[in-house]
């Protein structure tokens, strides 16, 4: 977990919301990410993994960040 100052952006909160609502990592998520955020699925997942280690994101959405960290350990 990162200890330096980090503030969630509106996009970061949206990334966490999408991951929380659609945890199956399916093609549906890829299309939703392109449509709502205008980013590739690779960029989405890279940012999601980064967020899962940030204190601000963990405090904002502990369940989703934990799910991502556990998914990464597999």
N, C-alpha and C positions, 0 to 999 in steps of 0.2 A: 504494500500500500504506500502511496506517495504521501509525504508529509508537507511538501511545499504548497503554497497558496494556489488554489485552482478554483475558478468559478465556472459553474455550468452555464452554457449558452442555451438559447431557445432550441437550437438544433440538437444539442446534447440531450436535453430533456425529451425531445421528440424521439431520438434514437432509443432512449431507455423505454419510452412508452410503447414504441413499436415492438421492441424485444419482449416486453412484458405481455403484451396482448397476443403476440404471435411467436411463441417460443419454439415452434417446430422447425425453424430455419428452412422454410420451404420456398418454392418458386413464388408463392403468393407474397412472401416477405420481400423478395427481390423486386417484384413489380411495384409493390407499395413504396419501397424505398426510392426507386427511380421516380415514381409519380410525386410523392410528397416532399422528398428531400433533394431530388435531382442529383443523386450520387449513385455510384456503382455499388453493387452488393459487397465487393471487396473493401471499398472505402468504409462502408457501413460497419462491417464486421471488425475491421481494424480499429475504428473509433470505439466501437462497443467494448472490445477487449481492453483498450486503453482506459475507458471510463470505469470498467469494473475494478480498477486498481486505484481510483481516485477517491479520496475521503469525501469530497462534496457529492459525488455520485452515489457512494455507498450510503451516505446519510439521506440523500434524496430518495433512493430506491434500493433498500438493502436486499430485498428478495431477488430482484432481477440481477443485481451485480453479483450476488452469491451464486445464482444459477449459471451465470456466464463463467465465473471462476471455476466452478465445478465442471462445467462442460469442457473447459480448456485443459483440465487435469486428465481427462480420459484419453 
